[in-house]
Amino acid sequence: MWPASSPDLNPMDFSVWGYLESKVMAHSHPDIKSLKQALVKAWDEIDDDYLRRTVDSVPKRLKACIKAKGSNFEHLLK
């Protein structure tokens, strides 16, 4: 069985969204326009090395998921 949409295997879910949220929510936003602008700015400023490390971590995560037979595997990544 393959966990087809497991958030633990999707780099956007296990890393990038949290990173963007921490950058964008560091300040309050008076309206949606401000929030969108902050999100676009944070996206544009993501470091390429950060994204590369995130993508490079996927094979390790896949192996851990297989070892855990699709169950929680975060403890296997340490």
PyMOL Python script that loads the backbone (N, CA, C, O; Angstrom):
from pymol import cmd

cmd.read_pdbstr("""\
ATOM      1  N   MET A   1       0.846  -1.184   0.000  1.00  0.00           N
ATOM      2  CA  MET A   1       0.000   0.000   0.000  1.00  0.00           C
ATOM      3  C   MET A   1       0.883   1.236   0.000  1.00  0.00           C
ATOM      4  O   MET A   1       1.905   1.282   0.685  1.00  0.00           O
ATOM      5  N   TRP A   2       0.483   2.227  -0.767  1.00  0.00           N
ATOM      6  CA  TRP A   2       1.233   3.467  -0.883  1.00  0.00           C
ATOM      7  C   TRP A   2       0.401   4.626  -0.350  1.00  0.00           C
ATOM      8  O   TRP A   2      -0.728   4.818  -0.800  1.00  0.00           O
ATOM      9  N   PRO A   3       0.918   5.398   0.588  1.00  0.00           N
ATOM     10  CA  PRO A   3       0.159   6.550   1.090  1.00  0.00           C
ATOM     11  C   PRO A   3       0.189   7.690   0.061  1.00  0.00           C
ATOM     12  O   PRO A   3       1.003   8.607   0.165  1.00  0.00           O
ATOM     13  N   ALA A   4      -0.682   7.622  -0.904  1.00  0.00           N
ATOM     14  CA  ALA A   4      -0.649   8.479  -2.087  1.00  0.00           C
ATOM     15  C   ALA A   4      -0.602   9.972  -1.796  1.00  0.00           C
ATOM     16  O   ALA A   4       0.043  10.721  -2.530  1.00  0.00           O
ATOM     17  N   SER A   5      -1.255  10.406  -0.769  1.00  0.00           N
ATOM     18  CA  SER A   5      -1.262  11.849  -0.518  1.00  0.00           C
ATOM     19  C   SER A   5      -0.795  12.178   0.900  1.00  0.00           C
ATOM     20  O   SER A   5      -1.276  13.132   1.512  1.00  0.00           O
ATOM     21  N   SER A   6       0.127  11.398   1.410  1.00  0.00           N
ATOM     22  CA  SER A   6       0.633  11.636   2.754  1.00  0.00           C
ATOM     23  C   SER A   6       1.369  12.965   2.818  1.00  0.00           C
ATOM     24  O   SER A   6       2.280  13.197   2.023  1.00  0.00           O
ATOM     25  N   PRO A   7       0.999  13.844   3.744  1.00  0.00           N
ATOM     26  CA  PRO A   7       1.697  15.123   3.861  1.00  0.00           C
ATOM     27  C   PRO A   7       3.151  14.944   4.292  1.00  0.00           C
ATOM     28  O   PRO A   7       3.973  15.836   4.084  1.00  0.00           O
ATOM     29  N   ASP A   8       3.473  13.797   4.889  1.00  0.00           N
ATOM     30  CA  ASP A   8       4.841  13.538   5.302  1.00  0.00           C
ATOM     31  C   ASP A   8       5.767  13.288   4.116  1.00  0.00           C
ATOM     32  O   ASP A   8       6.987  13.273   4.280  1.00  0.00           O
ATOM     33  N   LEU A   9       5.205  13.090   2.927  1.00  0.00           N
ATOM     34  CA  LEU A   9       6.007  12.798   1.748  1.00  0.00           C
ATOM     35  C   LEU A   9       6.019  13.936   0.741  1.00  0.00           C
ATOM     36  O   LEU A   9       6.742  13.871  -0.253  1.00  0.00           O
ATOM     37  N   ASN A  10       5.250  14.950   0.973  1.00  0.00           N
ATOM     38  CA  ASN A  10       5.152  16.076   0.060  1.00  0.00           C
ATOM     39  C   ASN A  10       5.994  17.235   0.608  1.00  0.00           C
ATOM     40  O   ASN A  10       5.672  17.778   1.665  1.00  0.00           O
ATOM     41  N   PRO A  11       7.077  17.624  -0.101  1.00  0.00           N
ATOM     42  CA  PRO A  11       7.938  18.692   0.408  1.00  0.00           C
ATOM     43  C   PRO A  11       7.200  19.990   0.732  1.00  0.00           C
ATOM     44  O   PRO A  11       7.572  20.704   1.664  1.00  0.00           O
ATOM     45  N   MET A  12       6.172  20.288  -0.025  1.00  0.00           N
ATOM     46  CA  MET A  12       5.413  21.511   0.278  1.00  0.00           C
ATOM     47  C   MET A  12       4.760  21.392   1.644  1.00  0.00           C
ATOM     48  O   MET A  12       4.714  22.364   2.398  1.00  0.00           O
ATOM     49  N   ASP A  13       4.256  20.209   1.968  1.00  0.00           N
ATOM     50  CA  ASP A  13       3.557  20.024   3.238  1.00  0.00           C
ATOM     51  C   ASP A  13       4.503  19.828   4.417  1.00  0.00           C
ATOM     52  O   ASP A  13       4.271  20.400   5.482  1.00  0.00           O
ATOM     53  N   PHE A  14       5.563  19.035   4.256  1.00  0.00           N
ATOM     54  CA  PHE A  14       6.407  18.766   5.411  1.00  0.00           C
ATOM     55  C   PHE A  14       7.451  19.848   5.664  1.00  0.00           C
ATOM     56  O   PHE A  14       8.145  19.809   6.680  1.00  0.00           O
ATOM     57  N   SER A  15       7.571  20.809   4.760  1.00  0.00           N
ATOM     58  CA  SER A  15       8.609  21.810   4.971  1.00  0.00           C
ATOM     59  C   SER A  15       8.219  23.218   4.531  1.00  0.00           C
ATOM     60  O   SER A  15       8.228  24.145   5.341  1.00  0.00           O
ATOM     61  N   VAL A  16       7.883  23.381   3.274  1.00  0.00           N
ATOM     62  CA  VAL A  16       7.771  24.718   2.689  1.00  0.00           C
ATOM     63  C   VAL A  16       6.612  25.530   3.260  1.00  0.00           C
ATOM     64  O   VAL A  16       6.787  26.713   3.554  1.00  0.00           O
ATOM     65  N   TRP A  17       5.431  24.927   3.425  1.00  0.00           N
ATOM     66  CA  TRP A  17       4.299  25.707   3.939  1.00  0.00           C
ATOM     67  C   TRP A  17       4.578  26.230   5.340  1.00  0.00           C
ATOM     68  O   TRP A  17       4.243  27.371   5.656  1.00  0.00           O
ATOM     69  N   GLY A  18       5.191  25.401   6.186  1.00  0.00           N
ATOM     70  CA  GLY A  18       5.529  25.846   7.538  1.00  0.00           C
ATOM     71  C   GLY A  18       6.544  26.981   7.527  1.00  0.00           C
ATOM     72  O   GLY A  18       6.448  27.926   8.310  1.00  0.00           O
ATOM     73  N   TYR A  19       7.516  26.876   6.629  1.00  0.00           N
ATOM     74  CA  TYR A  19       8.513  27.926   6.483  1.00  0.00           C
ATOM     75  C   TYR A  19       7.843  29.242   6.064  1.00  0.00           C
ATOM     76  O   TYR A  19       8.095  30.294   6.651  1.00  0.00           O
ATOM     77  N   LEU A  20       6.989  29.163   5.044  1.00  0.00           N
ATOM     78  CA  LEU A  20       6.294  30.365   4.571  1.00  0.00           C
ATOM     79  C   LEU A  20       5.399  30.948   5.663  1.00  0.00           C
ATOM     80  O   LEU A  20       5.351  32.163   5.854  1.00  0.00           O
ATOM     81  N   GLU A  21       4.701  30.084   6.364  1.00  0.00           N
ATOM     82  CA  GLU A  21       3.817  30.556   7.432  1.00  0.00           C
ATOM     83  C   GLU A  21       4.609  31.307   8.499  1.00  0.00           C
ATOM     84  O   GLU A  21       4.175  32.356   8.975  1.00  0.00           O
ATOM     85  N   SER A  22       5.763  30.775   8.873  1.00  0.00           N
ATOM     86  CA  SER A  22       6.550  31.446   9.912  1.00  0.00           C
ATOM     87  C   SER A  22       7.037  32.813   9.441  1.00  0.00           C
ATOM     88  O   SER A  22       7.092  33.755  10.232  1.00  0.00           O
ATOM     89  N   LYS A  23       7.384  32.928   8.183  1.00  0.00           N
ATOM     90  CA  LYS A  23       7.828  34.221   7.636  1.00  0.00           C
ATOM     91  C   LYS A  23       6.669  35.212   7.534  1.00  0.00           C
ATOM     92  O   LYS A  23       6.794  36.369   7.937  1.00  0.00           O
ATOM     93  N   VAL A  24       5.559  34.755   7.001  1.00  0.00           N
ATOM     94  CA  VAL A  24       4.422  35.640   6.732  1.00  0.00           C
ATOM     95  C   VAL A  24       3.705  36.051   8.014  1.00  0.00           C
ATOM     96  O   VAL A  24       3.253  37.189   8.136  1.00  0.00           O
ATOM     97  N   MET A  25       3.603  35.151   8.947  1.00  0.00           N
ATOM     98  CA  MET A  25       2.834  35.448  10.151  1.00  0.00           C
ATOM     99  C   MET A  25       3.678  36.089  11.251  1.00  0.00           C
ATOM    100  O   MET A  25       3.205  36.260  12.375  1.00  0.00           O
ATOM    101  N   ALA A  26       4.917  36.440  10.937  1.00  0.00           N
ATOM    102  CA  ALA A  26       5.757  37.138  11.907  1.00  0.00           C
ATOM    103  C   ALA A  26       5.181  38.521  12.215  1.00  0.00           C
ATOM    104  O   ALA A  26       5.474  39.108  13.256  1.00  0.00           O
ATOM    105  N   HIS A  27       4.359  39.031  11.297  1.00  0.00           N
ATOM    106  CA  HIS A  27       3.707  40.334  11.465  1.00  0.00           C
ATOM    107  C   HIS A  27       2.224  40.177  11.154  1.00  0.00           C
ATOM    108  O   HIS A  27       1.839  39.327  10.351  1.00  0.00           O
ATOM    109  N   SER A  28       1.400  40.991  11.785  1.00  0.00           N
ATOM    110  CA  SER A  28      -0.028  40.937  11.485  1.00  0.00           C
ATOM    111  C   SER A  28      -0.301  41.678  10.174  1.00  0.00           C
ATOM    112  O   SER A  28       0.474  42.539   9.757  1.00  0.00           O
ATOM    113  N   HIS A  29      -1.386  41.334   9.553  1.00  0.00           N
ATOM    114  CA  HIS A  29      -1.756  41.928   8.269  1.00  0.00           C
ATOM    115  C   HIS A  29      -3.162  42.502   8.372  1.00  0.00           C
ATOM    116  O   HIS A  29      -4.089  41.824   8.814  1.00  0.00           O
ATOM    117  N   PRO A  30      -3.310  43.751   7.964  1.00  0.00           N
ATOM    118  CA  PRO A  30      -4.606  44.411   8.117  1.00  0.00           C
ATOM    119  C   PRO A  30      -5.665  43.914   7.134  1.00  0.00           C
ATOM    120  O   PRO A  30      -6.861  44.097   7.360  1.00  0.00           O
ATOM    121  N   ASP A  31      -5.223  43.285   6.040  1.00  0.00           N
ATOM    122  CA  ASP A  31      -6.197  42.822   5.045  1.00  0.00           C
ATOM    123  C   ASP A  31      -5.583  41.706   4.199  1.00  0.00           C
ATOM    124  O   ASP A  31      -4.392  41.410   4.300  1.00  0.00           O
ATOM    125  N   ILE A  32      -6.413  41.106   3.377  1.00  0.00           N
ATOM    126  CA  ILE A  32      -5.990  39.993   2.520  1.00  0.00           C
ATOM    127  C   ILE A  32      -4.901  40.438   1.543  1.00  0.00           C
ATOM    128  O   ILE A  32      -3.966  39.685   1.271  1.00  0.00           O
ATOM    129  N   LYS A  33      -5.015  41.628   1.030  1.00  0.00           N
ATOM    130  CA  LYS A  33      -4.019  42.122   0.071  1.00  0.00           C
ATOM    131  C   LYS A  33      -2.633  42.129   0.699  1.00  0.00           C
ATOM    132  O   LYS A  33      -1.664  41.694   0.077  1.00  0.00           O
ATOM    133  N   SER A  34      -2.536  42.617   1.921  1.00  0.00           N
ATOM    134  CA  SER A  34      -1.266  42.653   2.636  1.00  0.00           C
ATOM    135  C   SER A  34      -0.725  41.242   2.871  1.00  0.00           C
ATOM    136  O   SER A  34       0.469  40.988   2.714  1.00  0.00           O
ATOM    137  N   LEU A  35      -1.613  40.340   3.247  1.00  0.00           N
ATOM    138  CA  LEU A  35      -1.225  38.946   3.477  1.00  0.00           C
ATOM    139  C   LEU A  35      -0.700  38.311   2.190  1.00  0.00           C
ATOM    140  O   LEU A  35       0.327  37.633   2.201  1.00  0.00           O
ATOM    141  N   LYS A  36      -1.401  38.532   1.093  1.00  0.00           N
ATOM    142  CA  LYS A  36      -0.970  37.983  -0.199  1.00  0.00           C
ATOM    143  C   LYS A  36       0.386  38.550  -0.608  1.00  0.00           C
ATOM    144  O   LYS A  36       1.251  37.815  -1.083  1.00  0.00           O
ATOM    145  N   GLN A  37       0.570  39.845  -0.424  1.00  0.00           N
ATOM    146  CA  GLN A  37       1.849  40.471  -0.773  1.00  0.00           C
ATOM    147  C   GLN A  37       2.989  39.877   0.055  1.00  0.00           C
ATOM    148  O   GLN A  37       4.075  39.615  -0.463  1.00  0.00           O
ATOM    149  N   ALA A  38       2.730  39.670   1.339  1.00  0.00           N
ATOM    150  CA  ALA A  38       3.751  39.092   2.214  1.00  0.00           C
ATOM    151  C   ALA A  38       4.077  37.662   1.807  1.00  0.00           C
ATOM    152  O   ALA A  38       5.233  37.242   1.857  1.00  0.00           O
ATOM    153  N   LEU A  39       3.062  36.926   1.409  1.00  0.00           N
ATOM    154  CA  LEU A  39       3.273  35.540   0.973  1.00  0.00           C
ATOM    155  C   LEU A  39       4.100  35.485  -0.305  1.00  0.00           C
ATOM    156  O   LEU A  39       5.023  34.677  -0.411  1.00  0.00           O
ATOM    157  N   VAL A  40       3.780  36.328  -1.265  1.00  0.00           N
ATOM    158  CA  VAL A  40       4.539  36.371  -2.517  1.00  0.00           C
ATOM    159  C   VAL A  40       5.983  36.788  -2.247  1.00  0.00           C
ATOM    160  O   VAL A  40       6.913  36.222  -2.821  1.00  0.00           O
ATOM    161  N   LYS A  41       6.169  37.767  -1.382  1.00  0.00           N
ATOM    162  CA  LYS A  41       7.524  38.229  -1.037  1.00  0.00           C
ATOM    163  C   LYS A  41       8.314  37.103  -0.372  1.00  0.00           C
ATOM    164  O   LYS A  41       9.471  36.869  -0.720  1.00  0.00           O
ATOM    165  N   ALA A  42       7.696  36.405   0.582  1.00  0.00           N
ATOM    166  CA  ALA A  42       8.374  35.297   1.265  1.00  0.00           C
ATOM    167  C   ALA A  42       8.716  34.183   0.278  1.00  0.00           C
ATOM    168  O   ALA A  42       9.800  33.603   0.343  1.00  0.00           O
ATOM    169  N   TRP A  43       7.795  33.886  -0.630  1.00  0.00           N
ATOM    170  CA  TRP A  43       8.033  32.859  -1.652  1.00  0.00           C
ATOM    171  C   TRP A  43       9.231  33.253  -2.521  1.00  0.00           C
ATOM    172  O   TRP A  43      10.110  32.433  -2.787  1.00  0.00           O
ATOM    173  N   ASP A  44       9.255  34.493  -2.951  1.00  0.00           N
ATOM    174  CA  ASP A  44      10.351  34.967  -3.810  1.00  0.00           C
ATOM    175  C   ASP A  44      11.700  34.943  -3.099  1.00  0.00           C
ATOM    176  O   ASP A  44      12.742  34.837  -3.745  1.00  0.00           O
ATOM    177  N   GLU A  45      11.682  35.040  -1.788  1.00  0.00           N
ATOM    178  CA  GLU A  45      12.920  35.104  -1.021  1.00  0.00           C
ATOM    179  C   GLU A  45      13.397  33.748  -0.496  1.00  0.00           C
ATOM    180  O   GLU A  45      14.425  33.677   0.178  1.00  0.00           O
ATOM    181  N   ILE A  46      12.670  32.680  -0.794  1.00  0.00           N
ATOM    182  CA  ILE A  46      13.114  31.363  -0.333  1.00  0.00           C
ATOM    183  C   ILE A  46      14.471  31.056  -0.956  1.00  0.00           C
ATOM    184  O   ILE A  46      14.675  31.198  -2.162  1.00  0.00           O
ATOM    185  N   ASP A  47      15.371  30.640  -0.110  1.00  0.00           N
ATOM    186  CA  ASP A  47      16.720  30.312  -0.539  1.00  0.00           C
ATOM    187  C   ASP A  47      16.734  29.011  -1.347  1.00  0.00           C
ATOM    188  O   ASP A  47      16.138  28.014  -0.939  1.00  0.00           O
ATOM    189  N   ASP A  48      17.411  29.028  -2.482  1.00  0.00           N
ATOM    190  CA  ASP A  48      17.492  27.838  -3.334  1.00  0.00           C
ATOM    191  C   ASP A  48      18.121  26.655  -2.600  1.00  0.00           C
ATOM    192  O   ASP A  48      17.726  25.511  -2.821  1.00  0.00           O
ATOM    193  N   ASP A  49      19.091  26.918  -1.734  1.00  0.00           N
ATOM    194  CA  ASP A  49      19.722  25.833  -0.975  1.00  0.00           C
ATOM    195  C   ASP A  49      18.728  25.179  -0.019  1.00  0.00           C
ATOM    196  O   ASP A  49      18.753  23.963   0.167  1.00  0.00           O
ATOM    197  N   TYR A  50      17.863  25.975   0.580  1.00  0.00           N
ATOM    198  CA  TYR A  50      16.822  25.428   1.455  1.00  0.00           C
ATOM    199  C   TYR A  50      15.911  24.491   0.667  1.00  0.00           C
ATOM    200  O   TYR A  50      15.608  23.384   1.112  1.00  0.00           O
ATOM    201  N   LEU A  51      15.482  24.944  -0.502  1.00  0.00           N
ATOM    202  CA  LEU A  51      14.615  24.104  -1.330  1.00  0.00           C
ATOM    203  C   LEU A  51      15.336  22.840  -1.780  1.00  0.00           C
ATOM    204  O   LEU A  51      14.730  21.768  -1.806  1.00  0.00           O
ATOM    205  N   ARG A  52      16.598  22.937  -2.130  1.00  0.00           N
ATOM    206  CA  ARG A  52      17.369  21.767  -2.557  1.00  0.00           C
ATOM    207  C   ARG A  52      17.482  20.761  -1.424  1.00  0.00           C
ATOM    208  O   ARG A  52      17.279  19.565  -1.633  1.00  0.00           O
ATOM    209  N   ARG A  53      17.808  21.239  -0.213  1.00  0.00           N
ATOM    210  CA  ARG A  53      17.895  20.329   0.939  1.00  0.00           C
ATOM    211  C   ARG A  53      16.549  19.662   1.211  1.00  0.00           C
ATOM    212  O   ARG A  53      16.493  18.480   1.552  1.00  0.00           O
ATOM    213  N   THR A  54      15.473  20.419   1.060  1.00  0.00           N
ATOM    214  CA  THR A  54      14.140  19.866   1.285  1.00  0.00           C
ATOM    215  C   THR A  54      13.846  18.755   0.278  1.00  0.00           C
ATOM    216  O   THR A  54      13.397  17.673   0.655  1.00  0.00           O
ATOM    217  N   VAL A  55      14.099  19.026  -0.991  1.00  0.00           N
ATOM    218  CA  VAL A  55      13.863  18.017  -2.036  1.00  0.00           C
ATOM    219  C   VAL A  55      14.794  16.821  -1.846  1.00  0.00           C
ATOM    220  O   VAL A  55      14.378  15.676  -2.025  1.00  0.00           O
ATOM    221  N   ASP A  56      16.038  17.079  -1.487  1.00  0.00           N
ATOM    222  CA  ASP A  56      16.999  15.992  -1.283  1.00  0.00           C
ATOM    223  C   ASP A  56      16.629  15.090  -0.109  1.00  0.00           C
ATOM    224  O   ASP A  56      17.091  13.951  -0.041  1.00  0.00           O
ATOM    225  N   SER A  57      15.812  15.575   0.804  1.00  0.00           N
ATOM    226  CA  SER A  57      15.401  14.765   1.951  1.00  0.00           C
ATOM    227  C   SER A  57      14.285  13.777   1.614  1.00  0.00           C
ATOM    228  O   SER A  57      13.983  12.895   2.418  1.00  0.00           O
ATOM    229  N   VAL A  58      13.679  13.910   0.456  1.00  0.00           N
ATOM    230  CA  VAL A  58      12.542  13.057   0.096  1.00  0.00           C
ATOM    231  C   VAL A  58      12.907  11.576   0.049  1.00  0.00           C
ATOM    232  O   VAL A  58      12.163  10.772   0.611  1.00  0.00           O
ATOM    233  N   PRO A  59      14.005  11.164  -0.585  1.00  0.00           N
ATOM    234  CA  PRO A  59      14.313   9.725  -0.602  1.00  0.00           C
ATOM    235  C   PRO A  59      14.430   9.123   0.806  1.00  0.00           C
ATOM    236  O   PRO A  59      13.961   8.011   1.047  1.00  0.00           O
ATOM    237  N   LYS A  60      15.052   9.855   1.725  1.00  0.00           N
ATOM    238  CA  LYS A  60      15.167   9.369   3.103  1.00  0.00           C
ATOM    239  C   LYS A  60      13.781   9.209   3.725  1.00  0.00           C
ATOM    240  O   LYS A  60      13.517   8.238   4.433  1.00  0.00           O
ATOM    241  N   ARG A  61      12.904  10.168   3.454  1.00  0.00           N
ATOM    242  CA  ARG A  61      11.542  10.107   3.985  1.00  0.00           C
ATOM    243  C   ARG A  61      10.773   8.934   3.380  1.00  0.00           C
ATOM    244  O   ARG A  61      10.013   8.260   4.076  1.00  0.00           O
ATOM    245  N   LEU A  62      10.972   8.695   2.087  1.00  0.00           N
ATOM    246  CA  LEU A  62      10.301   7.565   1.435  1.00  0.00           C
ATOM    247  C   LEU A  62      10.752   6.237   2.048  1.00  0.00           C
ATOM    248  O   LEU A  62       9.929   5.362   2.318  1.00  0.00           O
ATOM    249  N   LYS A  63      12.051   6.092   2.264  1.00  0.00           N
ATOM    250  CA  LYS A  63      12.579   4.868   2.871  1.00  0.00           C
ATOM    251  C   LYS A  63      12.028   4.677   4.280  1.00  0.00           C
ATOM    252  O   LYS A  63      11.676   3.563   4.667  1.00  0.00           O
ATOM    253  N   ALA A  64      11.953   5.756   5.040  1.00  0.00           N
ATOM    254  CA  ALA A  64      11.410   5.677   6.393  1.00  0.00           C
ATOM    255  C   ALA A  64       9.936   5.292   6.367  1.00  0.00           C
ATOM    256  O   ALA A  64       9.478   4.519   7.208  1.00  0.00           O
ATOM    257  N   CYS A  65       9.202   5.824   5.414  1.00  0.00           N
ATOM    258  CA  CYS A  65       7.778   5.492   5.279  1.00  0.00           C
ATOM    259  C   CYS A  65       7.609   4.009   4.958  1.00  0.00           C
ATOM    260  O   CYS A  65       6.737   3.343   5.516  1.00  0.00           O
ATOM    261  N   ILE A  66       8.437   3.501   4.066  1.00  0.00           N
ATOM    262  CA  ILE A  66       8.375   2.080   3.711  1.00  0.00           C
ATOM    263  C   ILE A  66       8.719   1.223   4.924  1.00  0.00           C
ATOM    264  O   ILE A  66       8.041   0.235   5.207  1.00  0.00           O
ATOM    265  N   LYS A  67       9.774   1.606   5.638  1.00  0.00           N
ATOM    266  CA  LYS A  67      10.187   0.858   6.834  1.00  0.00           C
ATOM    267  C   LYS A  67       9.067   0.833   7.874  1.00  0.00           C
ATOM    268  O   LYS A  67       8.866  -0.172   8.556  1.00  0.00           O
ATOM    269  N   ALA A  68       8.342   1.944   7.989  1.00  0.00           N
ATOM    270  CA  ALA A  68       7.248   2.039   8.958  1.00  0.00           C
ATOM    271  C   ALA A  68       5.944   1.475   8.403  1.00  0.00           C
ATOM    272  O   ALA A  68       4.909   1.538   9.066  1.00  0.00           O
ATOM    273  N   LYS A  69       5.989   0.931   7.203  1.00  0.00           N
ATOM    274  CA  LYS A  69       4.808   0.348   6.546  1.00  0.00           C
ATOM    275  C   LYS A  69       3.654   1.346   6.466  1.00  0.00           C
ATOM    276  O   LYS A  69       2.491   1.001   6.673  1.00  0.00           O
ATOM    277  N   GLY A  70       4.014   2.599   6.156  1.00  0.00           N
ATOM    278  CA  GLY A  70       2.999   3.629   5.958  1.00  0.00           C
ATOM    279  C   GLY A  70       2.531   4.311   7.224  1.00  0.00           C
ATOM    280  O   GLY A  70       1.739   5.252   7.167  1.00  0.00           O
ATOM    281  N   SER A  71       3.006   3.851   8.361  1.00  0.00           N
ATOM    282  CA  SER A  71       2.622   4.476   9.626  1.00  0.00           C
ATOM    283  C   SER A  71       3.501   5.691   9.884  1.00  0.00           C
ATOM    284  O   SER A  71       4.327   6.062   9.050  1.00  0.00           O
ATOM    285  N   ASN A  72       3.315   6.300  11.038  1.00  0.00           N
ATOM    286  CA  ASN A  72       4.128   7.458  11.409  1.00  0.00           C
ATOM    287  C   ASN A  72       5.601   7.075  11.363  1.00  0.00           C
ATOM    288  O   ASN A  72       5.992   6.034  11.892  1.00  0.00           O
ATOM    289  N   PHE A  73       6.407   7.904  10.740  1.00  0.00           N
ATOM    290  CA  PHE A  73       7.823   7.577  10.593  1.00  0.00           C
ATOM    291  C   PHE A  73       8.754   8.719  10.998  1.00  0.00           C
ATOM    292  O   PHE A  73       9.967   8.616  10.813  1.00  0.00           O
ATOM    293  N   GLU A  74       8.214   9.792  11.541  1.00  0.00           N
ATOM    294  CA  GLU A  74       9.065  10.929  11.918  1.00  0.00           C
ATOM    295  C   GLU A  74      10.193  10.504  12.854  1.00  0.00           C
ATOM    296  O   GLU A  74      11.306  11.022  12.759  1.00  0.00           O
ATOM    297  N   HIS A  75       9.914   9.569  13.752  1.00  0.00           N
ATOM    298  CA  HIS A  75      10.932   9.111  14.701  1.00  0.00           C
ATOM    299  C   HIS A  75      12.098   8.407  14.009  1.00  0.00           C
ATOM    300  O   HIS A  75      13.184   8.304  14.579  1.00  0.00           O
ATOM    301  N   LEU A  76      11.883   7.928  12.796  1.00  0.00           N
ATOM    302  CA  LEU A  76      12.943   7.233  12.048  1.00  0.00           C
ATOM    303  C   LEU A  76      13.873   8.201  11.322  1.00  0.00           C
ATOM    304  O   LEU A  76      14.904   7.783  10.794  1.00  0.00           O
ATOM    305  N   LEU A  77      13.531   9.470  11.288  1.00  0.00           N
ATOM    306  CA  LEU A  77      14.315  10.450  10.544  1.00  0.00           C
ATOM    307  C   LEU A  77      15.418  11.080  11.393  1.00  0.00           C
ATOM    308  O   LEU A  77      16.253  11.814  10.864  1.00  0.00           O
ATOM    309  N   LYS A  78      15.437  10.816  12.659  1.00  0.00           N
ATOM    310  CA  LYS A  78      16.417  11.444  13.557  1.00  0.00           C
ATOM    311  C   LYS A  78      17.743  10.763  13.509  1.00  0.00           C
ATOM    312  O   LYS A  78      18.672  11.171  14.207  1.00  0.00           O
TER     313      LYS A  78
END
""", "prot")
cmd.dss("prot")
cmd.show_as("cartoon", "prot")
cmd.util.cbc("prot")
cmd.orient("prot")
